[in-house]
Amino acid sequence: GTKRDLYAAIAVISMLRVTSKASTNLERVVEYHMVLTDFKRRAKEIIIFDESGPVTSQEEAVFHWERAMHCALADHGLSLEDMQLRCDVKVPSGWWIGRHLITPKVLFHEVLPIWYQLQERRGRIFWGSAISLLYHRSPAELLDVWGQLRQAYLDFVQLRCGASASDIEATQLDKQFISRQPVRDKAEQTWNSLQMAKDEVRQRAHRRHLHRLRNHAMRLARHEQERQRKRTKKADRLARKRELSAMASEEAWQRVGMLQAERKRMKLERNAMARSEWEMRGRDVGGTTLTEKRAEDL
């Protein structure tokens, strides 16, 4: 007979890859795709992790995602048995082994715990080159993350496939980790060179900033000296003005006093002259002066 194409629906959300059973019926697979799209939409509305880490426990996360899947299936009149979902976790691990770390395929309810554990240990995913990753985490932190990822992955492989498969996978991961070491070393060297260049730029900028601050302080000091000189000059001018005003006032009072004394002296002289003239006129007519009159009365 003729060979017929097989189709399957696939959805990926937060490192979790869900695959439906393969079928030659394209309409049925399209329906599977609608179910997975509906599940993906519902799952995105559930906040399990943020930039700082998990915000819900593993049990709560498994419960919410299982409910989202059952709701999506119920809306389309399907069940997990109908779609025969097979799931795995695809962990970005290029920094350590140069590829994704992919778990064995298991049923939907079996993959959620290991998905949560790997997501928690992997932490926030930063896309970009190997060098860009070092801007967010240090080499020591990345090495610690790999140790946790490796252990969780191998524990899951041992649980699903046995101890021998876990040992083989551990050997393979260690070989890939060692072969990837030159890439990490080169990235770290490049990153260190960039950091040294940035530090030098920052130091030059800091020196320029200090130079500007010193110049600004010197300008402020010069301006303050100039203001102080002007204040002193103004104070001296005001003091001289007050001194001159006081001297002028004193001279004016002296002139007034001298004028009053002169007027008093002239008045006394006029009075004395008038008295003398009056007395002289009295004697000329044979009379007696007032002085003589008073003397006779005594």
Long-range contacts (C-beta under 8 A, 24 or more apart in sequence): 8-32, 9-33, 9-35, 9-36, 10-36, 11-36, 11-37, 11-39, 11-40, 12-90, 13-40, 13-43, 13-44, 14-43, 14-48, 14-49, 14-115, 14-119, 15-89, 15-90, 15-91, 15-92, 15-115, 15-118, 15-119, 15-122, 16-87, 16-89, 16-90, 16-111, 16-112, 16-115, 17-87, 17-88, 17-89, 17-90, 18-85, 18-86, 18-87, 18-108, 19-85, 19-86, 19-87, 19-105, 20-83, 20-84, 20-85, 21-83, 21-84, 21-85, 21-86, 31-76, 31-78, 32-78, 32-83, 34-76, 35-72, 35-73, 35-75, 35-76, 35-78, 35-83, 36-72, 38-71, 38-72, 38-75, 38-76, 39-68, 39-69, 39-72, 42-68, 42-71, 42-72, 43-68, 48-116, 48-119, 49-119, 49-120, 51-124, 53-120, 53-123, 54-116, 54-119, 54-120, 58-113, 58-116, 58-117, 61-112, 61-116, 62-109, 62-112, 62-113, 62-116, 65-112, 66-108, 66-109, 66-112, 69-108, 80-107, 80-108, 87-111, 87-115, 89-114, 89-115, 89-118, 89-119, 91-118, 91-122, 91-149, 91-153, 92-122, 92-125, 93-146, 93-149, 94-130, 95-130, 95-133, 95-142, 95-146, 95-180, 95-184, 96-142, 96-146, 96-149, 96-176, 96-177, 96-180, 97-173, 97-176, 97-177, 97-180, 98-176, 98-179, 98-180, 98-183, 99-176, 101-149, 101-153, 103-153, 103-156, 103-157, 104-156, 104-157, 104-160, 104-161, 106-160, 114-152, 114-156, 117-152, 117-156, 118-149, 118-152, 118-153, 121-145, 121-148, 121-149, 121-152, 122-149, 129-187, 130-183, 130-184, 130-187, 131-187, 131-190, 131-191, 131-194, 133-187, 134-187, 134-188, 134-191, 135-191, 139-184, 139-188, 146-177
